[in-house]
Amino acid sequence: MLPILQFLVDTAASLLGGLLLLRFWMQAIRVRPPVQIGQFTFTLTDWLVLPLRRLVPGMGGYDWASLIGAFLVVLLASSVTLLAGASGEMVLLGALYRFLNWILYGFMALLIIDAIFSWVNPNAPLAPFVHALNTPILRPIRRVVPPIGGIDLSVLVALVLIQIIQFVLRQIFM
């Protein structure tokens, strides 16, 4: 029964945590979302972010309440392992590892969505938004890896680098 509970909690936490991280990233890089995406994101996360902002105001142009909210969500989801007998330290380390993985998987998803848009329909309504979310990640890579034969390999390089970071994190936390 515990694996089913863990699956349900992880699914809900991943959705909410992903939205909180998206909210943080949109505000960090100052990208204005399309109305539907903005309404969806803010409606589902305001209940947690607005009270947290009273405790942790935004500083330096960053919405720390969204980032801390995402970590609290992953910490709460990870605490289900306490029912299986995990220690508090293991739960905290597991939550930190999962939080960092959520961030990396979020970047991977954005990169893949951007690549699909560029192949299938570069004029899709969401394409400029997703491209703007990826620009801060891809800009430094594009300085080092120029297009080869008119093909931009920066997305591929970014995905490989993210996977290397995940490998290093796995070695540290496991």
C-alpha positions as CSV (number, residue, x, y, z in Angstrom):
1,M,0.0,0.0,0.0
2,L,2.9,2.3,0.7
3,P,4.2,2.3,-2.9
4,I,0.8,3.4,-4.1
5,L,0.6,6.2,-1.6
6,Q,4.2,7.3,-2.6
7,F,3.2,7.2,-6.3
8,L,0.1,9.4,-5.7
9,V,2.0,11.9,-3.5
10,D,4.9,12.0,-6.0
11,T,2.6,12.7,-8.9
12,A,0.8,15.5,-7.2
13,A,4.0,16.9,-5.8
14,S,5.7,16.8,-9.1
15,L,3.0,18.8,-10.8
16,L,2.8,21.4,-8.1
17,G,6.6,21.6,-7.7
18,G,7.1,21.9,-11.4
19,L,4.7,24.8,-11.5
20,L,6.4,26.5,-8.6
21,L,9.8,26.1,-10.4
22,L,8.3,27.4,-13.6
23,R,7.0,30.4,-11.7
24,F,10.4,31.0,-10.2
25,W,12.2,30.7,-13.6
26,M,9.7,32.9,-15.4
27,Q,10.2,35.7,-12.8
28,A,13.9,35.2,-12.6
29,I,14.5,35.7,-16.3
30,R,11.6,38.1,-16.6
31,V,9.6,36.3,-19.2
32,R,6.0,37.2,-19.5
33,P,3.9,34.0,-20.0
34,P,1.0,33.7,-22.3
35,V,-2.2,34.5,-20.5
36,Q,-3.4,30.9,-20.2
37,I,-0.1,29.6,-18.9
38,G,0.2,32.5,-16.5
39,Q,-3.3,32.1,-15.1
40,F,-2.8,28.3,-14.8
41,T,0.5,28.6,-13.0
42,F,-0.4,31.5,-10.7
43,T,-3.9,30.1,-9.8
44,L,-2.4,26.7,-8.8
45,T,0.5,28.2,-6.8
46,D,-0.8,31.4,-5.2
47,W,-2.1,29.6,-2.2
48,L,1.4,28.6,-1.2
49,V,3.5,31.5,-2.7
50,L,1.5,34.4,-1.3
51,P,1.7,33.4,2.4
52,L,5.4,32.5,1.9
53,R,6.1,35.9,0.5
54,R,5.2,37.4,3.9
55,L,8.0,35.4,5.4
56,V,10.5,35.4,2.5
57,P,10.1,38.5,0.3
58,G,11.6,38.6,-3.1
59,M,15.2,39.9,-3.2
60,G,17.6,40.6,-6.0
61,G,14.8,40.2,-8.6
62,Y,14.1,36.6,-7.5
63,D,10.9,35.1,-6.2
64,W,12.4,33.1,-3.4
65,A,8.9,32.2,-2.1
66,S,8.3,30.1,-5.2
67,L,11.6,28.3,-5.0
68,I,11.2,27.7,-1.2
69,G,7.7,26.5,-1.9
70,A,8.9,24.0,-4.4
71,F,11.4,22.7,-1.9
72,L,8.8,22.4,0.8
73,V,6.6,20.4,-1.6
74,V,9.4,18.0,-2.4
75,L,10.2,17.8,1.3
76,L,6.6,17.0,2.2
77,A,6.4,14.4,-0.6
78,S,9.7,12.8,0.6
79,S,8.4,12.6,4.1
80,V,6.2,9.7,3.1
81,T,9.3,7.6,3.4
82,L,9.2,8.2,7.1
83,L,6.3,5.7,7.1
84,A,8.8,3.2,5.8
85,G,11.2,3.9,8.6
86,A,13.6,6.4,7.0
87,S,15.4,8.8,9.3
88,G,14.9,12.5,9.2
89,E,18.4,13.0,7.8
90,M,17.7,10.6,4.9
91,V,14.4,12.3,4.1
92,L,16.1,15.7,4.0
93,L,19.0,14.5,1.8
94,G,16.5,12.6,-0.4
95,A,14.4,15.7,-0.7
96,L,17.4,17.8,-1.7
97,Y,18.4,15.3,-4.3
98,R,14.9,15.1,-5.7
99,F,14.6,18.9,-5.7
100,L,17.8,19.3,-7.8
101,N,16.6,16.6,-10.1
102,W,13.2,18.3,-10.6
103,I,15.1,21.5,-11.6
104,L,17.3,19.5,-14.1
105,Y,14.3,17.5,-15.5
106,G,12.4,20.8,-15.9
107,F,15.3,22.3,-18.0
108,M,15.4,19.1,-20.0
109,A,11.7,19.2,-20.7
110,L,11.9,22.8,-21.8
111,L,14.8,22.1,-24.1
112,I,13.0,19.1,-25.7
113,I,9.8,21.1,-26.1
114,D,11.8,23.9,-27.7
115,A,13.4,21.5,-30.1
116,I,10.1,19.9,-31.1
117,F,8.6,23.4,-31.7
118,S,11.6,24.2,-34.0
119,W,11.1,21.1,-36.0
120,V,7.3,20.8,-36.2
121,N,5.9,24.3,-35.9
122,P,8.2,27.2,-35.1
123,N,5.3,29.6,-35.4
124,A,3.2,27.9,-32.6
125,P,1.8,30.4,-30.1
126,L,3.9,28.9,-27.2
127,A,7.1,28.6,-29.2
128,P,8.4,32.2,-28.4
129,F,7.6,31.7,-24.7
130,V,9.5,28.3,-24.5
131,H,12.3,29.7,-26.5
132,A,12.6,32.7,-24.1
133,L,12.7,30.3,-21.1
134,N,15.6,28.4,-22.8
135,T,17.7,31.4,-23.9
136,P,19.6,31.9,-20.6
137,I,20.6,28.2,-20.7
138,L,21.6,28.1,-24.3
139,R,23.3,31.5,-24.7
140,P,26.6,30.5,-23.0
141,I,26.7,27.2,-24.9
142,R,26.1,29.0,-28.3
143,R,29.1,31.2,-27.6
144,V,31.3,28.1,-27.4
145,V,29.5,25.8,-29.9
146,P,28.6,27.6,-33.1
147,P,26.1,26.2,-35.6
148,I,27.6,23.5,-37.8
149,G,26.3,23.4,-41.3
150,G,23.4,25.6,-40.2
151,I,22.3,23.2,-37.5
152,D,22.3,24.4,-33.9
153,L,23.7,21.8,-31.6
154,S,23.4,23.8,-28.5
155,V,20.3,22.0,-27.3
156,L,22.0,18.7,-27.7
157,V,25.1,20.0,-25.8
158,A,22.8,21.4,-23.0
159,L,21.0,18.0,-22.7
160,V,24.3,16.2,-22.4
161,L,25.6,18.6,-19.8
162,I,22.4,18.3,-17.8
163,Q,22.8,14.5,-17.8
164,I,26.4,14.8,-16.7
165,I,25.2,17.0,-13.8
166,Q,22.6,14.4,-12.9
167,F,25.3,11.7,-12.9
168,V,27.5,13.7,-10.6
169,L,24.5,14.4,-8.3
170,R,23.7,10.7,-8.2
171,Q,27.3,9.9,-7.2
172,I,27.2,12.5,-4.4
173,F,23.8,11.5,-3.0
174,M,23.8,7.7,-3.5
